[in-house]
């Protein structure tokens, strides 16, 4: 099994800031326009990547028994950051997300963990893609922030296997956002999704592999 690899957070920030600077042009090309990449969203996304790096460094398995709170923390980070005053202000939403995360039998964390275990032996690119699709499709894992948190979970999955994380770039934004919109509008266990999922997994898996940037790894092994 490949050794886990740490992230190059500076290179990741450079890519995200380039996306921010070009977002109007990117948005004009999308089938479904997205909200602008604000400074606040970008900074909290960087906190998420730093947390992913910490999980990799500490040898954390996000899908191991007892580690579900680590997945929940990624979502809280990308939505509210680390400021305890902000977290306190949005405590009702955080609590509602926690209830959904643990209580939703079809789209909650137990369903996700079962899905991940069913992927054992799958190629890493398709494994990461399939996890992302499961998080993003309806019912979604979180109330908000499923795109961002899902991309972080993909990034942990890849880095934990020694592969570059997924990082949004000017070049891959359309190839990421357009199929994500299709996934978001689909329900997990419908016949339509059962038929579409293999093609979506292949499409996302190829995107992850083709857009993998070794510069997003910093050379350190966990």
N, C-alpha and C positions, 0 to 999 in steps of 0.2 A: 504493500500500500504506500502511495506517495506521502512524503512528509508534508505536514501543514506548513503554510507559508504566511509570513506577516505582510501587512499592507504598507504601501508607500502613500501615506496620507497627503503629502504635499502634491504628488502627481495627481491624485484623485481630486484634490481641491482645484488644481489648474484646469482639469477637464470640466468640472462642474461650473466654474466661473466662465469658461468659454461658452458653455451652453447658455448660461444666464445672459451673456452679452449678445448672443445671437437668437434669443428666444422668440422675438417677434417674427423673424424669418422662418424659424422652425415651425412655429405655430401656424403660420400661413400655409404650410405644406401638409398639415395633418388633416386626416379625415374627420377627426373629432378634436377641436381645439382644447388646449389645456390652460389652466391658470398659470400666470407668469411665475417664474422662479425667483421669488423675492429673496432679499438678503436673509430674512428670518428663516425661510424654508431651507435655503442653502446651508446656513450655519447649523441648523439642527440636523440636516442630512449628514454633514461632516461629523457631528457628534455621534451619529449612528455608525458611520464607518469606523470611527475611533473605538466604539464599543465592540464592533465586530472584530477589530484587531485585538482587542483585549481578550475577547472570548477565545480567539485562536491561540494567543500567547499563553493563556491559562489552561489550554487543553479542554475547554468546555464542549460538551456535546449538547447542542440545543434540543435534541430530541430524546435524550436519555431521561429515564424516570426521575422526577423531582426537579427538572430544569425548565419547566414550562414558563416560570416567571422570567427567565432570560429572554424568551420570545416576546413576552408582554412588555418588558422594559424597552426593547427596541422600538416598539410602537409609541410608547410614552415619550421617548427621546425625540423621535422625528416630529411629533406633534407639539410637545411642550418644553423640550430641552431639559436642562438640569436645574434651573432656578426653582427652588422649593416654593417661593411665593407664587410663581405661575402655576405650579402643580397644585398648590392649595386652592387657587382660584378655580381651576378646572377639575377639582376633585370629583364632582358629580359625573362628569363625562368619563373620567378615568375609571370610576367605579362601574359605570354602565358598560364600558368596554370590557372590564374584567368579568362582569357577569356574562356578557355575550361570549367572551373567549372561553370560559369554562363551562357555560351552561348550554351552548348551542350544540345539540347532538349531531347535527348534519354538517355544520361548518366550523365547529369549535376546535380547540387544540387536540382533543382526543381523536377526532376524525383526522386531523392533520398528521399526528404521530402514526396512526394506523396506516395512512397513505404512504408516509415516508418509509415505513418498514416494508411495505409491499414493493418498494422500488429497489430493494437490495439486489445487487448484481447488474443494475442498469448502468450504462455509460454515464460518467459524471456530468457531462453537458446536458444530457436528456433528464437526468435525475434532478438537477437544479431547476431546469425548465418546468418539469412536472410539479415540483414543489411550489414554484411561483404561481402556476396556473391554478393549483388547488387553493392557494391563499386568496387569489384575486376573484375567482369565480363565485357565483352566488350559491348559498349564503356566504358572505365574506368572513374572514377570520376576525377582523377588527371593524369597529364602526367607521373609522376614517383612517386614511394613510396606508391603505393596503398596497398601492403601487410602490410607495417608498419603502415601507417595511418589507414587502415581498422581495424587492431588489436587494435589500440588505441580507435577508435570509438566503437568497441565491448566492450572494457574495461570500457569506460564511461557508456555505456548502462547497463552493469552488475552492476557496482559500484553504479550507480544512483538508482538501484533497491535493493541495499543492498547485492549484490552477489560479490564474488571475481572477480577481473579483469582477463582477459586472459593474461598470461605471458608465453613466450616461455621457455621451459625447455629441458634438455637433453632427458627426457623421452617422451615428447609430440611432439618433433620437426618433426619426420617423419609423424605422424598422422596429423600434421598441414600443412606441406609443400606439401605433395603429392596431397591431394585433392585440395589445393589452386592452384596448377599448372593446374588441370583440369578446375577449375572455370575460371582462367585467359584466357584460350584458348576458352572459350565459350561466345557466344553473348546472351545478356539478353532475347530477345524476340523471339528467334528461337524455333521451335517445339522441337528440341533436348533439349534445356535448360528448356523449360516448363515441359518436361517429366522428366528430371534429377533433377530439382531443389528440389522437395520434399525429395528425398533421400540424396541430398547434405546438405540440411538444417538439416535433422535428424542426419546425420553423424557429422556435425560440432557442432550441439547442444549437442549431447552426449559427444563430446570431451570437450566442454566448461564445462559441468556439471561434468564429470568424473575427469577432471584435475584441477578443482577449488581448490585453496589452500587458506584456511582461513588465513594463515600466510601473504598473500599478502594484507590483510586488517589490519589496525593498531589499530582498536578498537574504533576510534573516529567516531561519527556520524556527518553528515554534518548539 
